[in-house]
Amino acid sequence: MDYEEISDAFTRANLVGSPAELHGFLSGSISGKNFYSTESLVLAVAKFLEVDTERVEDLGDMLVNLYHFSINQINGNDFEFTPILPNDEILLSERLTSVGEWCQGFLYGLGNSKFLSNTETPENIEEALDDLASISNIQILSDQDEANASDSESNYTEVTEYIKVAVLTIFSELNCIDDTDSGLTH
């Protein structure tokens, strides 16, 4: 599953939105233990995108496939989670915009989770959330700045790597809390 595939599905469904933000939303929801049936997934995404459910249904199998891909990616034991972002041939300014949108979607999905609202947030999760909120407000370079910024690509790579670590930290910490809580409740 990649950015272009999601973008093509958005175009076919005549939806305006960011594929990165949708993946971020799903990843945040999953991290916060909001799991969906196919029907509830369509409703949640329609609410997130602020469109009618029929428009989201036009995404077809791509939405369900993306959702299951996201679950498998975050739950994987190989720590291979990667936010879905445009490929490296796209202008850096557009990729940075997508990074900000991905983080916004993640924070929205996690923020709407029932699990997170019912627990005290550990310090390292709060720190990661603060960082993701800062990244979501990323400043886009002008074309001139982009041409002059030789370190921009390496900085972009560092930011995306940090996002991976932050998401896996949040997910594993929330799973640890859930395991501890479920062990105490008999």
N, C-alpha and C positions, 0 to 999 in steps of 0.2 A: 504494500500500500504506500503510495507516495503522494506528494503535493499535487502534481499534475493530474493524477487520477481523480482526486477529490475536487479539484478546480473544474475539471471537465464535467463531473456530475453536477456541480453547482450551475454551470452554464446550461446543461441540458434541462435542469429543473427550473431555470430562469430565476435563480436565487442570487441575491447579492449577499456576499459575506466572505469571510476569510477561512480558507481551509485550515490554516494554522490555528485560528481561534477556535474552530470546531474541535480539532484534535486536542487543544488545550482544555476546552470545556469537558470533553469526555474523560481525559486523563485526570482532571481535578475531581470530577464526579466519582470516578473509580477509586481514586486515592482516599476520598471521603466516605467510601463504602455505599455510594448510591449506585445500586445495580438495577438495570432496567430489563423488562421484557421488551419485545419488539414494539408493542403498542405504547408502552410508557416511554420508550426511547424516542419515538416519533413525537410524542407530546412534549417531552423535556426539550428536545432540540427545537421544536416549533416555538416554545416559550423563549428559549435562549435567542433564537434568530428573530423573534418577534414577527412571525408569519403564521399563516393558517397551516394546519396539519397537512392539508392536501399538498401544499407546496413541498413540505418535507418528505411526504410519501413519494414525490416525484424523484427523490434521490435514489430510490430503488434499493437494490441490494448493497450498494456502496456504503450506505449508512450502517447497516447491520454488520457488514464486513469490517468497516473501520472500528466499530465498537468492540467487536471480538478481537481484532488485531490489537487494539489498545489494551484490553484486559490481559491478553497473553504477553504483551510487551512489558507491562508494568509488573506482572506476577512472575515473569521469567526469572530463573535462577542464574542466568548468565549476565545480568546487569547490562543488557543491551538496549535499554530504553533510550529512544531518541525522539525528540519532538519532531513532528512532521513540518518541515519548512521548505521553501523553494530551494532548488539546487544551486550550486555554485556559479552557474552561468548567468544567473539573474543578477542585476545590479545590487551592489551592497546595500544601498539605501532601501531597496524593496525588501531585501532579506531582513534588514533591521526592523522595518515596519512589521514584518511577519513575526519576528521574535517578540516584539511588544504585544502584538495581537494574541500570540500563543499564551503568553503570561497572563494577559487579561482574561482569556477564556479559562485557563487553569484556575485562577483565583475565583472566578465566578462559579465554576463547577464545584470547587472545594468549599467555597463559602456557603453554597446552598445545600451542603450535605448535612443531614441530620446528625451524623456521627460526630462531626467536628464541633457542632454547636452544643453537644451534650457532654463534652469533656474539657478538662483544663488543658490548655495548649502548652506542651513542653517548650522550654526555652529554645532548643535548636530548631523546632518547627517554626516558632515565631520569627526567629532570625531568617530562616529560609523564606518564609512568606514575605517578610519585609524586603528582602533582596529581590524576590520575584516582582513585588509591587514596584520597586525602583526600576527594574528592567522593563516593566510594562510601560513606563513613561520615557523610554529611550528616545534620545534626541537624534533626529535623522540628519545626516550630513548633506550639505549642498553638493552638487556635482563637482564644484571646484574643490571643496574640502576633501571629497572622496578621492579625487585624482591625486591630491597632495598627501594623503594619509597612507603612508606605506605600512604602518602597523595595523591598519583597520581590519584586514583579513584575519590576522592572528588574534586581535581583540574579539572579533566576531566568533571565532572558534572557541576562545576561552569562555565567552558568555554562554554559548550553546552547551559547552561541556559542564559549566556550572549549573545550568538548568537541569541537565540530566541528573547530576548528583543531588540537587535540591529536591527534585521530584521523588527520586528513589529513597532519600532520607525521610521525606514526609510520609510516603507510603509505608515504609518499614516501621517507622515510629508509631504511626496510627495502627498498624497491625499488631505491634508489640503491646500497645495500650489495650487493644481489643482482646488479645490473648490473655492478658493479665486480668482484665475485667471479667471475661467469661470464666476464668478459673476461680474467681471469688464468688460467683453467683451460682448457687446450687439449689 
